[in-house]
Amino acid sequence: MSIASAARLLTETIHRQGAVTVLTGAGVSAESGIPTFRGSEGFWTIGSREYHPQEMATWTMFAKDPESVWAWYLYRMGLCQQAQPNAGHDALASMESILGDQFTLITQNVDNLHILAGNSLSRTFQIHGNLFQARCASGCRDDPFPLPSGLSPKKKGEMLSDRDRKSLTCPSCGGWIRPHVLWFDESYNQRHYHFNSALETAQRTQLLITAGTSGATTLPNHIVGIVNRNGGLMIDINVADNTFASLVTQSKLGVAVQKPSSVALAELARASKMALSNL
Ligand code: OAD
């Protein structure tokens, strides 16, 4: 379907003063050079074994081998530190500044690029956490805090230095700190991952834009399910077929746009601007 149809849905929603929600995934950051979660670059070797992200990003692995899990996160942090927001991130920051409280961003990305591009923390729910934050692994203090300065990004296969080990201790109890990210063997919650806020947002959403996500995790599926059951409109943006694009097409309640998110989101940001200037 054409981007023009998607822009029309957005324009109509803005004119009705309907709530617009954008749900992003790793595909939105792919054009900033960050590998998508399921790409082959995500693998990690410990000893003679290759580990998949779904084994590394777990409490079970952290409890067994915190040093290897941290080395992997410091490698990923290095990739994200080098990355800059792309035109897709910029478009979403511009949409928020145009639409204000009509706009909410829900992101699965932990790379901080939406915030760097200018989206506000108050209207952005980072439902899988943020790679640049940490919290006490044993929960002696529950609040996330910025990753300690002085940690050095790791190359593949490189382990922690003594300085890293020292930095990765909790300032309150002296035990390990952990990345402030949701692991595969953990559950969503409101306190750290805005679970209830994301579901409440879905309930009042009149147009949901999903961008660059394969739809593999549960909360995004709940969000899409709620919007769909409530008869809300949807625009899916992805370079490939995916479950959300199929749903949009089958339900006839929206448009699936097969384009890179940088291109499609920039078009939609332009449409938002025009919609408001024509009010
Ligand atoms: P995936 O890696 O599963 O999917 C990325 C999606 O982006 C795919 O559908 C690609 O086709 C699409 N894509 C790639 N480049 C694109 C581009 N330039 N423009 C538009 N689409 C593009 O990533 P997510 O769906 O984000 O969770 O994965 C969801 C979650 O699964 C992650 O947050 C992570 C992972 O397990 C946790 O760590 C809890």
Boltz pocket constraint, residues with backbone or C-beta under 6 A from the ligand:
constraints:
  - pocket:
      binder: B
      contacts: [[A, 24], [A, 25], [A, 26], [A, 27], [A, 28], [A, 30], [A, 31], [A, 36], [A, 37], [A, 38], [A, 39], [A, 57], [A, 108], [A, 109], [A, 128], [A, 182], [A, 183], [A, 184], [A, 211], [A, 212], [A, 213], [A, 214], [A, 215], [A, 216], [A, 217], [A, 237], [A, 238], [A, 239], [A, 240], [A, 241], [A, 242], [A, 259], [A, 260], [A, 261], [A, 262]]
      max_distance: 6.0
